Amino acid sequence: MIKILKTAIVKSSKGVTSHRVGDDSISNIYSVSISQYDEDDGFYLLYLDENGIEITDTYHNSLNDAVSQAEFEFHLKNWDDCV
């Protein structure tokens, strides 16, 4: 089972990273969430479109690492804690 721990709306990208799916550049990231699977010690930073559909993700060893990565990449509104 997956737990969503935090979510935040993306105000804008800082332009310091780029994400691709295949050959396509991703520019429609609306929000991010940080999730964890019950059987996994790591944390997933999920990049979501305006419908809440996952576009891509990154894996992090700690919750703090996932939060730091999102804050490095984006101008975020406040994080919402989900748990």
mmCIF file of the N, C-alpha and C atoms, coordinates in Angstrom:
data_MODEL
# 
_entry.id   MODEL 
# 
loop_
_atom_site.group_PDB 
_atom_site.id 
_atom_site.type_symbol 
_atom_site.label_atom_id 
_atom_site.label_alt_id 
_atom_site.label_comp_id 
_atom_site.label_asym_id 
_atom_site.label_entity_id 
_atom_site.label_seq_id 
_atom_site.pdbx_PDB_ins_code 
_atom_site.Cartn_x 
_atom_site.Cartn_y 
_atom_site.Cartn_z 
_atom_site.occupancy 
_atom_site.B_iso_or_equiv 
_atom_site.pdbx_formal_charge 
_atom_site.auth_seq_id 
_atom_site.auth_comp_id 
_atom_site.auth_asym_id 
_atom_site.auth_atom_id 
_atom_site.pdbx_PDB_model_num 
ATOM 1   N N  . MET A 1 1  ? 0.846  -1.178 0.000   1.00 0.00 ? 1  MET A N  1 
ATOM 2   C CA . MET A 1 1  ? 0.000  0.000  0.000   1.00 0.00 ? 1  MET A CA 1 
ATOM 3   C C  . MET A 1 1  ? 0.893  1.243  0.000   1.00 0.00 ? 1  MET A C  1 
ATOM 4   N N  . ILE A 1 2  ? 0.425  2.281  -0.663  1.00 0.00 ? 2  ILE A N  1 
ATOM 5   C CA . ILE A 1 2  ? 1.180  3.515  -0.741  1.00 0.00 ? 2  ILE A CA 1 
ATOM 6   C C  . ILE A 1 2  ? 0.542  4.567  0.168   1.00 0.00 ? 2  ILE A C  1 
ATOM 7   N N  . LYS A 1 3  ? 1.404  5.313  0.876   1.00 0.00 ? 3  LYS A N  1 
ATOM 8   C CA . LYS A 1 3  ? 0.948  6.416  1.717   1.00 0.00 ? 3  LYS A CA 1 
ATOM 9   C C  . LYS A 1 3  ? 1.427  7.716  1.092   1.00 0.00 ? 3  LYS A C  1 
ATOM 10  N N  . ILE A 1 4  ? 0.523  8.663  0.935   1.00 0.00 ? 4  ILE A N  1 
ATOM 11  C CA . ILE A 1 4  ? 0.913  10.002 0.491   1.00 0.00 ? 4  ILE A CA 1 
ATOM 12  C C  . ILE A 1 4  ? 1.192  10.811 1.743   1.00 0.00 ? 4  ILE A C  1 
ATOM 13  N N  . LEU A 1 5  ? 2.413  11.324 1.852   1.00 0.00 ? 5  LEU A N  1 
ATOM 14  C CA . LEU A 1 5  ? 2.848  12.012 3.068   1.00 0.00 ? 5  LEU A CA 1 
ATOM 15  C C  . LEU A 1 5  ? 2.732  13.527 2.970   1.00 0.00 ? 5  LEU A C  1 
ATOM 16  N N  . LYS A 1 6  ? 3.059  14.088 1.807   1.00 0.00 ? 6  LYS A N  1 
ATOM 17  C CA . LYS A 1 6  ? 3.049  15.535 1.614   1.00 0.00 ? 6  LYS A CA 1 
ATOM 18  C C  . LYS A 1 6  ? 2.643  15.859 0.184   1.00 0.00 ? 6  LYS A C  1 
ATOM 19  N N  . THR A 1 7  ? 2.023  17.010 0.002   1.00 0.00 ? 7  THR A N  1 
ATOM 20  C CA . THR A 1 7  ? 1.711  17.502 -1.337  1.00 0.00 ? 7  THR A CA 1 
ATOM 21  C C  . THR A 1 7  ? 1.958  19.005 -1.378  1.00 0.00 ? 7  THR A C  1 
ATOM 22  N N  . ALA A 1 8  ? 2.234  19.502 -2.572  1.00 0.00 ? 8  ALA A N  1 
ATOM 23  C CA . ALA A 1 8  ? 2.411  20.942 -2.767  1.00 0.00 ? 8  ALA A CA 1 
ATOM 24  C C  . ALA A 1 8  ? 2.075  21.294 -4.211  1.00 0.00 ? 8  ALA A C  1 
ATOM 25  N N  . ILE A 1 9  ? 1.485  22.468 -4.388  1.00 0.00 ? 9  ILE A N  1 
ATOM 26  C CA . ILE A 1 9  ? 1.209  22.999 -5.716  1.00 0.00 ? 9  ILE A CA 1 
ATOM 27  C C  . ILE A 1 9  ? 2.483  23.670 -6.228  1.00 0.00 ? 9  ILE A C  1 
ATOM 28  N N  . VAL A 1 10 ? 2.801  23.439 -7.494  1.00 0.00 ? 10 VAL A N  1 
ATOM 29  C CA . VAL A 1 10 ? 3.972  24.048 -8.126  1.00 0.00 ? 10 VAL A CA 1 
ATOM 30  C C  . VAL A 1 10 ? 3.566  25.408 -8.676  1.00 0.00 ? 10 VAL A C  1 
ATOM 31  N N  . LYS A 1 11 ? 4.191  26.462 -8.161  1.00 0.00 ? 11 LYS A N  1 
ATOM 32  C CA . LYS A 1 11 ? 3.917  27.799 -8.695  1.00 0.00 ? 11 LYS A CA 1 
ATOM 33  C C  . LYS A 1 11 ? 4.657  27.999 -10.011 1.00 0.00 ? 11 LYS A C  1 
ATOM 34  N N  . SER A 1 12 ? 5.905  27.585 -10.050 1.00 0.00 ? 12 SER A N  1 
ATOM 35  C CA . SER A 1 12 ? 6.703  27.658 -11.280 1.00 0.00 ? 12 SER A CA 1 
ATOM 36  C C  . SER A 1 12 ? 7.986  26.866 -11.085 1.00 0.00 ? 12 SER A C  1 
ATOM 37  N N  . SER A 1 13 ? 8.592  26.501 -12.184 1.00 0.00 ? 13 SER A N  1 
ATOM 38  C CA . SER A 1 13 ? 9.877  25.815 -12.159 1.00 0.00 ? 13 SER A CA 1 
ATOM 39  C C  . SER A 1 13 ? 10.984 26.832 -11.984 1.00 0.00 ? 13 SER A C  1 
ATOM 40  N N  . LYS A 1 14 ? 12.036 26.444 -11.287 1.00 0.00 ? 14 LYS A N  1 
ATOM 41  C CA . LYS A 1 14 ? 13.214 27.306 -11.162 1.00 0.00 ? 14 LYS A CA 1 
ATOM 42  C C  . LYS A 1 14 ? 14.135 27.171 -12.368 1.00 0.00 ? 14 LYS A C  1 
ATOM 43  N N  . GLY A 1 15 ? 13.863 26.188 -13.235 1.00 0.00 ? 15 GLY A N  1 
ATOM 44  C CA . GLY A 1 15 ? 14.662 26.012 -14.438 1.00 0.00 ? 15 GLY A CA 1 
ATOM 45  C C  . GLY A 1 15 ? 16.021 25.379 -14.204 1.00 0.00 ? 15 GLY A C  1 
ATOM 46  N N  . VAL A 1 16 ? 16.202 24.724 -13.046 1.00 0.00 ? 16 VAL A N  1 
ATOM 47  C CA . VAL A 1 16 ? 17.502 24.132 -12.731 1.00 0.00 ? 16 VAL A CA 1 
ATOM 48  C C  . VAL A 1 16 ? 17.595 22.667 -13.138 1.00 0.00 ? 16 VAL A C  1 
ATOM 49  N N  . THR A 1 17 ? 16.452 22.053 -13.440 1.00 0.00 ? 17 THR A N  1 
ATOM 50  C CA . THR A 1 17 ? 16.433 20.668 -13.895 1.00 0.00 ? 17 THR A CA 1 
ATOM 51  C C  . THR A 1 17 ? 15.431 20.542 -15.033 1.00 0.00 ? 17 THR A C  1 
ATOM 52  N N  . SER A 1 18 ? 15.516 19.450 -15.733 1.00 0.00 ? 18 SER A N  1 
ATOM 53  C CA . SER A 1 18 ? 14.494 19.150 -16.733 1.00 0.00 ? 18 SER A CA 1 
ATOM 54  C C  . SER A 1 18 ? 14.142 17.679 -16.610 1.00 0.00 ? 18 SER A C  1 
ATOM 55  N N  . HIS A 1 19 ? 12.917 17.349 -16.933 1.00 0.00 ? 19 HIS A N  1 
ATOM 56  C CA . HIS A 1 19 ? 12.449 15.974 -16.889 1.00 0.00 ? 19 HIS A CA 1 
ATOM 57  C C  . HIS A 1 19 ? 11.986 15.586 -18.283 1.00 0.00 ? 19 HIS A C  1 
ATOM 58  N N  . ARG A 1 20 ? 12.219 14.317 -18.599 1.00 0.00 ? 20 ARG A N  1 
ATOM 59  C CA . ARG A 1 20 ? 11.842 13.808 -19.911 1.00 0.00 ? 20 ARG A CA 1 
ATOM 60  C C  . ARG A 1 20 ? 11.159 12.456 -19.738 1.00 0.00 ? 20 ARG A C  1 
ATOM 61  N N  . VAL A 1 21 ? 10.209 12.202 -20.595 1.00 0.00 ? 21 VAL A N  1 
ATOM 62  C CA . VAL A 1 21 ? 9.621  10.878 -20.737 1.00 0.00 ? 21 VAL A CA 1 
ATOM 63  C C  . VAL A 1 21 ? 9.876  10.496 -22.180 1.00 0.00 ? 21 VAL A C  1 
ATOM 64  N N  . GLY A 1 22 ? 10.756 9.528  -22.360 1.00 0.00 ? 22 GLY A N  1 
ATOM 65  C CA . GLY A 1 22 ? 11.214 9.208  -23.711 1.00 0.00 ? 22 GLY A CA 1 
ATOM 66  C C  . GLY A 1 22 ? 11.964 10.403 -24.268 1.00 0.00 ? 22 GLY A C  1 
ATOM 67  N N  . ASP A 1 23 ? 11.584 10.856 -25.451 1.00 0.00 ? 23 ASP A N  1 
ATOM 68  C CA . ASP A 1 23 ? 12.221 12.021 -26.062 1.00 0.00 ? 23 ASP A CA 1 
ATOM 69  C C  . ASP A 1 23 ? 11.503 13.326 -25.739 1.00 0.00 ? 23 ASP A C  1 
ATOM 70  N N  . ASP A 1 24 ? 10.388 13.246 -25.007 1.00 0.00 ? 24 ASP A N  1 
ATOM 71  C CA . ASP A 1 24 ? 9.570  14.426 -24.751 1.00 0.00 ? 24 ASP A CA 1 
ATOM 72  C C  . ASP A 1 24 ? 9.940  15.111 -23.445 1.00 0.00 ? 24 ASP A C  1 
ATOM 73  N N  . SER A 1 25 ? 10.133 16.414 -23.517 1.00 0.00 ? 25 SER A N  1 
ATOM 74  C CA . SER A 1 25 ? 10.379 17.222 -22.335 1.00 0.00 ? 25 SER A CA 1 
ATOM 75  C C  . SER A 1 25 ? 9.054  17.448 -21.603 1.00 0.00 ? 25 SER A C  1 
ATOM 76  N N  . ILE A 1 26 ? 9.086  17.396 -20.289 1.00 0.00 ? 26 ILE A N  1 
ATOM 77  C CA . ILE A 1 26 ? 7.888  17.573 -19.476 1.00 0.00 ? 26 ILE A CA 1 
ATOM 78  C C  . ILE A 1 26 ? 7.846  19.014 -18.965 1.00 0.00 ? 26 ILE A C  1 
ATOM 79  N N  . SER A 1 27 ? 6.743  19.695 -19.227 1.00 0.00 ? 27 SER A N  1 
ATOM 80  C CA . SER A 1 27 ? 6.626  21.076 -18.764 1.00 0.00 ? 27 SER A CA 1 
ATOM 81  C C  . SER A 1 27 ? 5.294  21.343 -18.066 1.00 0.00 ? 27 SER A C  1 
ATOM 82  N N  . ASN A 1 28 ? 4.457  20.344 -17.942 1.00 0.00 ? 28 ASN A N  1 
ATOM 83  C CA . ASN A 1 28 ? 3.120  20.557 -17.398 1.00 0.00 ? 28 ASN A CA 1 
ATOM 84  C C  . ASN A 1 28 ? 2.970  20.042 -15.960 1.00 0.00 ? 28 ASN A C  1 
ATOM 85  N N  . ILE A 1 29 ? 4.002  20.184 -15.148 1.00 0.00 ? 29 ILE A N  1 
ATOM 86  C CA . ILE A 1 29 ? 3.919  19.725 -13.766 1.00 0.00 ? 29 ILE A CA 1 
ATOM 87  C C  . ILE A 1 29 ? 3.102  20.736 -12.964 1.00 0.00 ? 29 ILE A C  1 
ATOM 88  N N  . TYR A 1 30 ? 2.015  20.272 -12.380 1.00 0.00 ? 30 TYR A N  1 
ATOM 89  C CA . TYR A 1 30 ? 1.087  21.112 -11.640 1.00 0.00 ? 30 TYR A CA 1 
ATOM 90  C C  . TYR A 1 30 ? 1.328  21.015 -10.131 1.00 0.00 ? 30 TYR A C  1 
ATOM 91  N N  . SER A 1 31 ? 1.661  19.808 -9.673  1.00 0.00 ? 31 SER A N  1 
ATOM 92  C CA . SER A 1 31 ? 1.896  19.609 -8.248  1.00 0.00 ? 31 SER A CA 1 
ATOM 93  C C  . SER A 1 31 ? 2.877  18.467 -8.045  1.00 0.00 ? 31 SER A C  1 
ATOM 94  N N  . VAL A 1 32 ? 3.356  18.361 -6.821  1.00 0.00 ? 32 VAL A N  1 
ATOM 95  C CA . VAL A 1 32 ? 4.235  17.259 -6.441  1.00 0.00 ? 32 VAL A CA 1 
ATOM 96  C C  . VAL A 1 32 ? 3.675  16.640 -5.159  1.00 0.00 ? 32 VAL A C  1 
ATOM 97  N N  . SER A 1 33 ? 3.942  15.368 -4.994  1.00 0.00 ? 33 SER A N  1 
ATOM 98  C CA . SER A 1 33 ? 3.613  14.720 -3.730  1.00 0.00 ? 33 SER A CA 1 
ATOM 99  C C  . SER A 1 33 ? 4.748  13.778 -3.365  1.00 0.00 ? 33 SER A C  1 
ATOM 100 N N  . ILE A 1 34 ? 4.863  13.530 -2.082  1.00 0.00 ? 34 ILE A N  1 
ATOM 101 C CA . ILE A 1 34 ? 5.875  12.601 -1.594  1.00 0.00 ? 34 ILE A CA 1 
ATOM 102 C C  . ILE A 1 34 ? 5.138  11.417 -0.987  1.00 0.00 ? 34 ILE A C  1 
ATOM 103 N N  . SER A 1 35 ? 5.503  10.241 -1.473  1.00 0.00 ? 35 SER A N  1 
ATOM 104 C CA . SER A 1 35 ? 4.808  9.021  -1.076  1.00 0.00 ? 35 SER A CA 1 
ATOM 105 C C  . SER A 1 35 ? 5.805  7.969  -0.633  1.00 0.00 ? 35 SER A C  1 
ATOM 106 N N  . GLN A 1 36 ? 5.274  6.985  0.099   1.00 0.00 ? 36 GLN A N  1 
ATOM 107 C CA . GLN A 1 36 ? 6.103  5.864  0.540   1.00 0.00 ? 36 GLN A CA 1 
ATOM 108 C C  . GLN A 1 36 ? 5.266  4.596  0.507   1.00 0.00 ? 36 GLN A C  1 
ATOM 109 N N  . TYR A 1 37 ? 5.849  3.535  -0.051  1.00 0.00 ? 37 TYR A N  1 
ATOM 110 C CA . TYR A 1 37 ? 5.212  2.224  -0.031  1.00 0.00 ? 37 TYR A CA 1 
ATOM 111 C C  . TYR A 1 37 ? 5.513  1.548  1.298   1.00 0.00 ? 37 TYR A C  1 
ATOM 112 N N  . ASP A 1 38 ? 4.544  0.793  1.812   1.00 0.00 ? 38 ASP A N  1 
ATOM 113 C CA . ASP A 1 38 ? 4.719  0.123  3.109   1.00 0.00 ? 38 ASP A CA 1 
ATOM 114 C C  . ASP A 1 38 ? 5.981  -0.729 3.163   1.00 0.00 ? 38 ASP A C  1 
ATOM 115 N N  . GLU A 1 39 ? 6.283  -1.448 2.105   1.00 0.00 ? 39 GLU A N  1 
ATOM 116 C CA . GLU A 1 39 ? 7.411  -2.376 2.102   1.00 0.00 ? 39 GLU A CA 1 
ATOM 117 C C  . GLU A 1 39 ? 8.728  -1.742 1.659   1.00 0.00 ? 39 GLU A C  1 
ATOM 118 N N  . ASP A 1 40 ? 8.755  -0.422 1.513   1.00 0.00 ? 40 ASP A N  1 
ATOM 119 C CA . ASP A 1 40 ? 9.929  0.288  0.986   1.00 0.00 ? 40 ASP A CA 1 
ATOM 120 C C  . ASP A 1 40 ? 10.390 1.349  1.984   1.00 0.00 ? 40 ASP A C  1 
ATOM 121 N N  . ASP A 1 41 ? 11.679 1.383  2.265   1.00 0.00 ? 41 ASP A N  1 
ATOM 122 C CA . ASP A 1 41 ? 12.227 2.382  3.187   1.00 0.00 ? 41 ASP A CA 1 
ATOM 123 C C  . ASP A 1 41 ? 12.402 3.749  2.535   1.00 0.00 ? 41 ASP A C  1 
ATOM 124 N N  . GLY A 1 42 ? 12.391 3.810  1.204   1.00 0.00 ? 42 GLY A N  1 
ATOM 125 C CA . GLY A 1 42 ? 12.624 5.060  0.490   1.00 0.00 ? 42 GLY A CA 1 
ATOM 126 C C  . GLY A 1 42 ? 11.352 5.867  0.286   1.00 0.00 ? 42 GLY A C  1 
ATOM 127 N N  . PHE A 1 43 ? 11.536 7.031  -0.325  1.00 0.00 ? 43 PHE A N  1 
ATOM 128 C CA . PHE A 1 43 ? 10.450 7.975  -0.564  1.00 0.00 ? 43 PHE A CA 1 
ATOM 129 C C  . PHE A 1 43 ? 10.427 8.351  -2.037  1.00 0.00 ? 43 PHE A C  1 
ATOM 130 N N  . TYR A 1 44 ? 9.231  8.486  -2.591  1.00 0.00 ? 44 TYR A N  1 
ATOM 131 C CA . TYR A 1 44 ? 9.058  8.822  -3.992  1.00 0.00 ? 44 TYR A CA 1 
ATOM 132 C C  . TYR A 1 44 ? 8.512  10.235 -4.120  1.00 0.00 ? 44 TYR A C  1 
ATOM 133 N N  . LEU A 1 45 ? 9.216  11.055 -4.868  1.00 0.00 ? 45 LEU A N  1 
ATOM 134 C CA . LEU A 1 45 ? 8.744  12.384 -5.222  1.00 0.00 ? 45 LEU A CA 1 
ATOM 135 C C  . LEU A 1 45 ? 8.001  12.234 -6.540  1.00 0.00 ? 45 LEU A C  1 
ATOM 136 N N  . LEU A 1 46 ? 6.678  12.399 -6.479  1.00 0.00 ? 46 LEU A N  1 
ATOM 137 C CA . LEU A 1 46 ? 5.833  12.213 -7.654  1.00 0.00 ? 46 LEU A CA 1 
ATOM 138 C C  . LEU A 1 46 ? 5.535  13.560 -8.296  1.00 0.00 ? 46 LEU A C  1 
ATOM 139 N N  . TYR A 1 47 ? 5.674  13.622 -9.599  1.00 0.00 ? 47 TYR A N  1 
ATOM 140 C CA . TYR A 1 47 ? 5.399  14.828 -10.382 1.00 0.00 ? 47 TYR A CA 1 
ATOM 141 C C  . TYR A 1 47 ? 4.050  14.607 -11.063 1.00 0.00 ? 47 TYR A C  1 
ATOM 142 N N  . LEU A 1 48 ? 3.070  15.465 -10.780 1.00 0.00 ? 48 LEU A N  1 
ATOM 143 C CA . LEU A 1 48 ? 1.689  15.242 -11.203 1.00 0.00 ? 48 LEU A CA 1 
ATOM 144 C C  . LEU A 1 48 ? 1.199  16.328 -12.143 1.00 0.00 ? 48 LEU A C  1 
ATOM 145 N N  . ASP A 1 49 ? 0.276  15.944 -13.048 1.00 0.00 ? 49 ASP A N  1 
ATOM 146 C CA . ASP A 1 49 ? -0.353 16.946 -13.915 1.00 0.00 ? 49 ASP A CA 1 
ATOM 147 C C  . ASP A 1 49 ? -1.563 17.552 -13.196 1.00 0.00 ? 49 ASP A C  1 
ATOM 148 N N  . GLU A 1 50 ? -2.297 18.404 -13.883 1.00 0.00 ? 50 GLU A N  1 
ATOM 149 C CA . GLU A 1 50 ? -3.419 19.114 -13.254 1.00 0.00 ? 50 GLU A CA 1 
ATOM 150 C C  . GLU A 1 50 ? -4.567 18.196 -12.854 1.00 0.00 ? 50 GLU A C  1 
ATOM 151 N N  . ASN A 1 51 ? -4.573 16.968 -13.366 1.00 0.00 ? 51 ASN A N  1 
ATOM 152 C CA . ASN A 1 51 ? -5.593 15.985 -13.004 1.00 0.00 ? 51 ASN A CA 1 
ATOM 153 C C  . ASN A 1 51 ? -5.121 15.021 -11.916 1.00 0.00 ? 51 ASN A C  1 
ATOM 154 N N  . GLY A 1 52 ? -3.923 15.254 -11.379 1.00 0.00 ? 52 GLY A N  1 
ATOM 155 C CA . GLY A 1 52 ? -3.380 14.373 -10.349 1.00 0.00 ? 52 GLY A CA 1 
ATOM 156 C C  . GLY A 1 52 ? -2.792 13.091 -10.890 1.00 0.00 ? 52 GLY A C  1 
ATOM 157 N N  . ILE A 1 53 ? -2.571 13.035 -12.203 1.00 0.00 ? 53 ILE A N  1 
ATOM 158 C CA . ILE A 1 53 ? -1.979 11.857 -12.844 1.00 0.00 ? 53 ILE A CA 1 
ATOM 159 C C  . ILE A 1 53 ? -0.462 11.971 -12.786 1.00 0.00 ? 53 ILE A C  1 
ATOM 160 N N  . GLU A 1 54 ? 0.178  10.892 -12.359 1.00 0.00 ? 54 GLU A N  1 
ATOM 161 C CA . GLU A 1 54 ? 1.639  10.893 -12.264 1.00 0.00 ? 54 GLU A CA 1 
ATOM 162 C C  . GLU A 1 54 ? 2.262  10.954 -13.650 1.00 0.00 ? 54 GLU A C  1 
ATOM 163 N N  . ILE A 1 55 ? 3.206  11.885 -13.791 1.00 0.00 ? 55 ILE A N  1 
ATOM 164 C CA . ILE A 1 55 ? 3.949  12.030 -15.041 1.00 0.00 ? 55 ILE A CA 1 
ATOM 165 C C  . ILE A 1 55 ? 5.277  11.284 -14.929 1.00 0.00 ? 55 ILE A C  1 
ATOM 166 N N  . THR A 1 56 ? 5.952  11.479 -13.808 1.00 0.00 ? 56 THR A N  1 
ATOM 167 C CA . THR A 1 56 ? 7.229  10.824 -13.548 1.00 0.00 ? 56 THR A CA 1 
ATOM 168 C C  . THR A 1 56 ? 7.482  10.867 -12.046 1.00 0.00 ? 56 THR A C  1 
ATOM 169 N N  . ASP A 1 57 ? 8.580  10.251 -11.618 1.00 0.00 ? 57 ASP A N  1 
ATOM 170 C CA . ASP A 1 57 ? 8.926  10.284 -10.201 1.00 0.00 ? 57 ASP A CA 1 
ATOM 171 C C  . ASP A 1 57 ? 10.429 10.181 -10.030 1.00 0.00 ? 57 ASP A C  1 
ATOM 172 N N  . THR A 1 58 ? 10.874 10.489 -8.828  1.00 0.00 ? 58 THR A N  1 
ATOM 173 C CA . THR A 1 58 ? 12.272 10.273 -8.439  1.00 0.00 ? 58 THR A CA 1 
ATOM 174 C C  . THR A 1 58 ? 12.269 9.591  -7.083  1.00 0.00 ? 58 THR A C  1 
ATOM 175 N N  . TYR A 1 59 ? 13.301 8.804  -6.812  1.00 0.00 ? 59 TYR A N  1 
ATOM 176 C CA . TYR A 1 59 ? 13.416 8.039  -5.570  1.00 0.00 ? 59 TYR A CA 1 
ATOM 177 C C  . TYR A 1 59 ? 14.424 8.718  -4.657  1.00 0.00 ? 59 TYR A C  1 
ATOM 178 N N  . HIS A 1 60 ? 14.116 8.740  -3.363  1.00 0.00 ? 60 HIS A N  1 
ATOM 179 C CA . HIS A 1 60 ? 14.988 9.390  -2.376  1.00 0.00 ? 60 HIS A CA 1 
ATOM 180 C C  . HIS A 1 60 ? 15.089 8.523  -1.131  1.00 0.00 ? 60 HIS A C  1 
ATOM 181 N N  . ASN A 1 61 ? 16.241 8.564  -0.493  1.00 0.00 ? 61 ASN A N  1 
ATOM 182 C CA . ASN A 1 61 ? 16.486 7.741  0.689   1.00 0.00 ? 61 ASN A CA 1 
ATOM 183 C C  . ASN A 1 61 ? 15.826 8.273  1.949   1.00 0.00 ? 61 ASN A C  1 
ATOM 184 N N  . SER A 1 62 ? 15.472 9.561  1.964   1.00 0.00 ? 62 SER A N  1 
ATOM 185 C CA . SER A 1 62 ? 14.826 10.126 3.149   1.00 0.00 ? 62 SER A CA 1 
ATOM 186 C C  . SER A 1 62 ? 13.740 11.109 2.728   1.00 0.00 ? 62 SER A C  1 
ATOM 187 N N  . LEU A 1 63 ? 12.810 11.351 3.632   1.00 0.00 ? 63 LEU A N  1 
ATOM 188 C CA . LEU A 1 63 ? 11.760 12.329 3.395   1.00 0.00 ? 63 LEU A CA 1 
ATOM 189 C C  . LEU A 1 63 ? 12.378 13.707 3.178   1.00 0.00 ? 63 LEU A C  1 
ATOM 190 N N  . ASN A 1 64 ? 13.370 14.040 3.973   1.00 0.00 ? 64 ASN A N  1 
ATOM 191 C CA . ASN A 1 64 ? 14.036 15.337 3.838   1.00 0.00 ? 64 ASN A CA 1 
ATOM 192 C C  . ASN A 1 64 ? 14.691 15.482 2.466   1.00 0.00 ? 64 ASN A C  1 
ATOM 193 N N  . ASP A 1 65 ? 15.300 14.420 1.958   1.00 0.00 ? 65 ASP A N  1 
ATOM 194 C CA . ASP A 1 65 ? 15.912 14.471 0.618   1.00 0.00 ? 65 ASP A CA 1 
ATOM 195 C C  . ASP A 1 65 ? 14.863 14.747 -0.459  1.00 0.00 ? 65 ASP A C  1 
ATOM 196 N N  . ALA A 1 66 ? 13.704 14.112 -0.348  1.00 0.00 ? 66 ALA A N  1 
ATOM 197 C CA . ALA A 1 66 ? 12.637 14.325 -1.331  1.00 0.00 ? 66 ALA A CA 1 
ATOM 198 C C  . ALA A 1 66 ? 12.111 15.754 -1.269  1.00 0.00 ? 66 ALA A C  1 
ATOM 199 N N  . VAL A 1 67 ? 11.894 16.266 -0.056  1.00 0.00 ? 67 VAL A N  1 
ATOM 200 C CA . VAL A 1 67 ? 11.438 17.656 0.113   1.00 0.00 ? 67 VAL A CA 1 
ATOM 201 C C  . VAL A 1 67 ? 12.479 18.616 -0.454  1.00 0.00 ? 67 VAL A C  1 
ATOM 202 N N  . SER A 1 68 ? 13.732 18.388 -0.129  1.00 0.00 ? 68 SER A N  1 
ATOM 203 C CA . SER A 1 68 ? 14.815 19.267 -0.611  1.00 0.00 ? 68 SER A CA 1 
ATOM 204 C C  . SER A 1 68 ? 14.897 19.275 -2.129  1.00 0.00 ? 68 SER A C  1 
ATOM 205 N N  . GLN A 1 69 ? 14.723 18.118 -2.763  1.00 0.00 ? 69 GLN A N  1 
ATOM 206 C CA . GLN A 1 69 ? 14.771 18.049 -4.225  1.00 0.00 ? 69 GLN A CA 1 
ATOM 207 C C  . GLN A 1 69 ? 13.640 18.856 -4.837  1.00 0.00 ? 69 GLN A C  1 
ATOM 208 N N  . ALA A 1 70 ? 12.434 18.701 -4.313  1.00 0.00 ? 70 ALA A N  1 
ATOM 209 C CA . ALA A 1 70 ? 11.289 19.450 -4.837  1.00 0.00 ? 70 ALA A CA 1 
ATOM 210 C C  . ALA A 1 70 ? 11.505 20.950 -4.662  1.00 0.00 ? 70 ALA A C  1 
ATOM 211 N N  . GLU A 1 71 ? 12.015 21.364 -3.515  1.00 0.00 ? 71 GLU A N  1 
ATOM 212 C CA . GLU A 1 71 ? 12.238 22.783 -3.262  1.00 0.00 ? 71 GLU A CA 1 
ATOM 213 C C  . GLU A 1 71 ? 13.395 23.333 -4.092  1.00 0.00 ? 71 GLU A C  1 
ATOM 214 N N  . PHE A 1 72 ? 14.344 22.479 -4.456  1.00 0.00 ? 72 PHE A N  1 
ATOM 215 C CA . PHE A 1 72 ? 15.431 22.879 -5.350  1.00 0.00 ? 72 PHE A CA 1 
ATOM 216 C C  . PHE A 1 72 ? 14.895 23.143 -6.762  1.00 0.00 ? 72 PHE A C  1 
ATOM 217 N N  . GLU A 1 73 ? 13.945 22.319 -7.205  1.00 0.00 ? 73 GLU A N  1 
ATOM 218 C CA . GLU A 1 73 ? 13.437 22.397 -8.571  1.00 0.00 ? 73 GLU A CA 1 
ATOM 219 C C  . GLU A 1 73 ? 12.348 23.442 -8.793  1.00 0.00 ? 73 GLU A C  1 
ATOM 220 N N  . PHE A 1 74 ? 11.516 23.673 -7.797  1.00 0.00 ? 74 PHE A N  1 
ATOM 221 C CA . PHE A 1 74 ? 10.301 24.455 -8.010  1.00 0.00 ? 74 PHE A CA 1 
ATOM 222 C C  . PHE A 1 74 ? 10.111 25.552 -6.960  1.00 0.00 ? 74 PHE A C  1 
ATOM 223 N N  . HIS A 1 75 ? 9.381  26.583 -7.384  1.00 0.00 ? 75 HIS A N  1 
ATOM 224 C CA . HIS A 1 75 ? 8.816  27.542 -6.447  1.00 0.00 ? 75 HIS A CA 1 
ATOM 225 C C  . HIS A 1 75 ? 7.516  26.897 -5.995  1.00 0.00 ? 75 HIS A C  1 
ATOM 226 N N  . LEU A 1 76 ? 7.426  26.506 -4.729  1.00 0.00 ? 76 LEU A N  1 
ATOM 227 C CA . LEU A 1 76 ? 6.273  25.766 -4.231  1.00 0.00 ? 76 LEU A CA 1 
ATOM 228 C C  . LEU A 1 76 ? 5.433  26.621 -3.305  1.00 0.00 ? 76 LEU A C  1 
ATOM 229 N N  . LYS A 1 77 ? 4.139  26.372 -3.329  1.00 0.00 ? 77 LYS A N  1 
ATOM 230 C CA . LYS A 1 77 ? 3.284  26.881 -2.270  1.00 0.00 ? 77 LYS A CA 1 
ATOM 231 C C  . LYS A 1 77 ? 3.576  26.015 -1.053  1.00 0.00 ? 77 LYS A C  1 
ATOM 232 N N  . ASN A 1 78 ? 2.981  26.303 0.047   1.00 0.00 ? 78 ASN A N  1 
ATOM 233 C CA . ASN A 1 78 ? 3.236  25.552 1.260   1.00 0.00 ? 78 ASN A CA 1 
ATOM 234 C C  . ASN A 1 78 ? 2.933  24.068 1.076   1.00 0.00 ? 78 ASN A C  1 
ATOM 235 N N  . TRP A 1 79 ? 3.719  23.237 1.752   1.00 0.00 ? 79 TRP A N  1 
ATOM 236 C CA . TRP A 1 79 ? 3.470  21.803 1.772   1.00 0.00 ? 79 TRP A CA 1 
ATOM 237 C C  . TRP A 1 79 ? 2.234  21.516 2.621   1.00 0.00 ? 79 TRP A C  1 
ATOM 238 N N  . ASP A 1 80 ? 1.421  20.594 2.184   1.00 0.00 ? 80 ASP A N  1 
ATOM 239 C CA . ASP A 1 80 ? 0.311  20.071 2.979   1.00 0.00 ? 80 ASP A CA 1 
ATOM 240 C C  . ASP A 1 80 ? 0.712  18.691 3.470   1.00 0.00 ? 80 ASP A C  1 
ATOM 241 N N  . ASP A 1 81 ? 0.629  18.479 4.782   1.00 0.00 ? 81 ASP A N  1 
ATOM 242 C CA . ASP A 1 81 ? 0.889  17.157 5.344   1.00 0.00 ? 81 ASP A CA 1 
ATOM 243 C C  . ASP A 1 81 ? -0.365 16.316 5.199   1.00 0.00 ? 81 ASP A C  1 
ATOM 244 N N  . CYS A 1 82 ? -0.203 15.087 4.743   1.00 0.00 ? 82 CYS A N  1 
ATOM 245 C CA . CYS A 1 82 ? -1.348 14.229 4.471   1.00 0.00 ? 82 CYS A CA 1 
ATOM 246 C C  . CYS A 1 82 ? -1.539 13.143 5.516   1.00 0.00 ? 82 CYS A C  1 
ATOM 247 N N  . VAL A 1 83 ? -0.576 12.949 6.387   1.00 0.00 ? 83 VAL A N  1 
ATOM 248 C CA . VAL A 1 83 ? -0.673 11.880 7.377   1.00 0.00 ? 83 VAL A CA 1 
ATOM 249 C C  . VAL A 1 83 ? -0.853 12.465 8.757   1.00 0.00 ? 83 VAL A C  1 
# 
